[in-house]
C-alpha cells in the first residue's frame, strides 16, 4: 500500500496507529511524530514538508477524520457523488470531489473503480425491420426462488420489438430452432441473425478465436437453407442492444410473474404470449428510420424438414441405425425392399418425432420403442446436404 493509504486507514480507525507503523516499517516514535505533523499541517503536510514548504490548501486532519467517520457510520450506502453533496449541504465540509474520492478509496471504505474501458463507437440501428434480428438467452431466477431458467428472446435491431420470448429449462438447438421457426411463420424471412458464439450457433475451434464458418451447426445449416446470414458477436458489448433489453426483462418480468401468481414455465409462457410481450413492445419499441420492411414471405413448404436435428447414418444389414446409444428399426420402404448399406439422414423433429430421408424422398419411418411414427403421404424431400455438427 501507499504511505497515504496506510495513514488514511489509521485516521478512519480501520487500523491502529501502531499497526500503521508496523505496516510502513517505522518505529512507534516516528509514527507519533508523523501524527503530530499531520495534526499541525493537515493531511498533505507530510508530503509537502518533503518538498520543503507546506501547502496553502492543506486539509486539517480533524476534518479528514470527521469526513471518514461520517461515511463509515452514517452514509455508508451512499454513492460517491451523493456523499459529496451531503458533506457540503448538511455538514458544511467543502472538499473537492476528487479529494473525497481518493480519501475514501485510500481508507478502504470505497472500492477503487475499474480501469477505463476502451472507446467504442455506437452502432446505428438498421433502418428497416427484418434486416437484422438479435437472439439471446438469459439465465435468471425468473420466479424469485431457487429455480434457474433460460429466457430466449428474439428482437428486431431496427425497432427493439420483441418477436419471440419463451422460458425454457435450458437454451439448446431445439429451443432456438423453435423460436426461429415461430418468427419466420409469423413475420416472414429476415436478412440476418446476430447471436453470441454458443455451440448451437457456431463452431469455435479454439476458445476466444474466430468461428469456423465452413462447419455449420444444425441452426446454421437450417438458416443457410433459408438464405439467412448468421453474424457472430465477439464480446458482450457488441450485443449491447440485446444485453440492455435483458436488463429490463430481469428488472420487470419476475415482479410481474409474482403479481400474477404464476410459478410454472407453462403459465409464464402463456402469460408472455397472451399479455406481456404486447405490453413490453408498447413501452419500449421505437419507430424505424424507414417505413418499409425487409421481411419477405416464405414460400417454403418444408419447414418441418428444415428445422430438424439431422444426422447421417449408414443403415446396417438388419435395417437399423444407431443414434445416441440406441438402435432404431427402419420400416420397409415402398421404394426399396431393403435399405441396408444406404446412407440415410435421420431427422429429429421439434415435436419429438423422427423420420429418415434418402436422396429426394422421405423413406422409411423410424420405429421407436412402444410406438411407430409414419411418414406423411406424398412427402418429398430435396437432396439433403451433409448435416453439420
Secondary structure, DSSP 8 states (H G I E B T S, - for coil): --HHHHHHHHHTTSS-HHHHHHHHT--HHHHHHHHHHHHHH-TTHHHHHHHTS--TT---HHHHHHHHHHHHHT-TTS-HHHHHHHHHHHH-----HHHHHHHHHHTTSS----------------SSBTSEEEEEEEEE-TTSSS--EEEEEEEETTT--EEEEEEESS--HHHHHHHHHHHHHHT-B-SEEEE---TTT---SSTTS---TTS--HHHHHHHHHT-EEEE-SSGGGGHHHHHHHHHHHHHHHHHHHHHT--SHHHHHHHIIIIIHHHHHHHH----SSS-B--B----S-HHHHSEEEEEEE--TTSEEEETTEEEEE---SS-S--TT-EEEEEEETTS-EEEEETTEEEEEEEETTEE----TT-B---------
